[in-house]
Amino acid sequence: MHSLVYRSVAVENFQLPDIYKMLSDARLFNSKHNITGCLLYHDKKFLQLLEGEEKAVERLFKRIRKDARHHSMEIICEERSSLRLFDEWSMAFHDYGLNGTSAHLKLKQIDNFFEKSDAFMKPSTLAIPFFANVKDILFNPTQLNHV
Ligand SMILES: Cc1cc2nc3c(=O)[nH]c(=O)nc-3n(C[C@H](O)[C@H](O)[C@H](O)COP(=O)(O)O)c2cc1C
C-alpha cells in the first residue's frame, strides 16, 4: 500500500462544473484500480490524498502531474503503509468554495469527515500533515499568480 498527499492550484478556467465532471471519471477509474482517497478544494486550491497499490498510485500520479488544469504542485508527503485512511471512498470530494460558509465551519466539516473515517485512530504519519495543509488552504490565502 502506498499513500501520497499533494497540493496544487487550479487554472483560472477549471471551474466547479468541470471539476465535478473530472471527478465522476476519476471515481470510475479509481474504483477500477482500487485507489481511494479524498480531494479537497477551496479558493482554487486542491489537496489530494491518493491511496492504493504502489504501481497504481504512481501511474495515476504521473497523469495527474501532467494535467494542465492545475499547476504549482507540491508533494506534501508519501508513505508506505498497511492500511488506508479512506477505505470506503473512491475519491471523496469536499468543495470548500461554497458561498457563505466560513472557514471555521469548513474546518468543522473536515473534522467530521476525518472523524467518520477514523483517520486519526490509524497508525499513519499522513493524517497530521494532511490536516495541517487543510488548515493552511482554508486560512492562508496564497498570493499565487493565476494561470
Ligand atoms: C486535482 C486533480 C485531481 C485528479 N484526481 C484524479 C483521480 O483521483 N483519478 C483519476 O483517474 N483522475 C484524476 N484526475 C484527472 C487526471 O489528471 C487525468 O485527466 C485522468 O487520469 C485521465 O488521464 P489522461 O488525461 O492522461 O487520459 C485529477 C485531475 C486533477 C486536476
The ligand as a Gaussian input file, in Angstrom:
#p B3LYP/6-31G(d) Opt

LIG

0 1
 C       -6.746000      17.995000      -8.961000
 C       -6.935000      16.807000      -9.849000
 C       -7.178000      15.560000      -9.269000
 C       -7.382000      14.438000     -10.073000
 N       -7.631000      13.230000      -9.486000
 C       -7.832000      12.140000     -10.253000
 C       -8.084000      10.865000      -9.662000
 O       -8.148000      10.690000      -8.447000
 N       -8.286000       9.808000     -10.513000
 C       -8.256000       9.932000     -11.880000
 O       -8.425000       8.947000     -12.584000
 N       -8.007000      11.129000     -12.444000
 C       -7.801000      12.227000     -11.676000
 N       -7.558000      13.438000     -12.271000
 C       -7.561000      13.516000     -13.737000
 C       -6.208000      13.087000     -14.313000
 O       -5.296000      14.156000     -14.188000
 C       -6.339000      12.707000     -15.819000
 O       -7.007000      13.688000     -16.529000
 C       -7.076000      11.399000     -15.983000
 O       -6.424000      10.401000     -15.256000
 C       -7.169000      10.997000     -17.446000
 O       -5.874000      10.806000     -17.939000
 P       -5.451000      11.289000     -19.403000
 O       -5.792000      12.758000     -19.419000
 O       -3.982000      11.011000     -19.495000
 O       -6.322000      10.486000     -20.323000
 C       -7.333000      14.573000     -11.483000
 C       -7.072000      15.822000     -12.050000
 C       -6.878000      16.930000     -11.246000
 C       -6.621000      18.255000     -11.883000

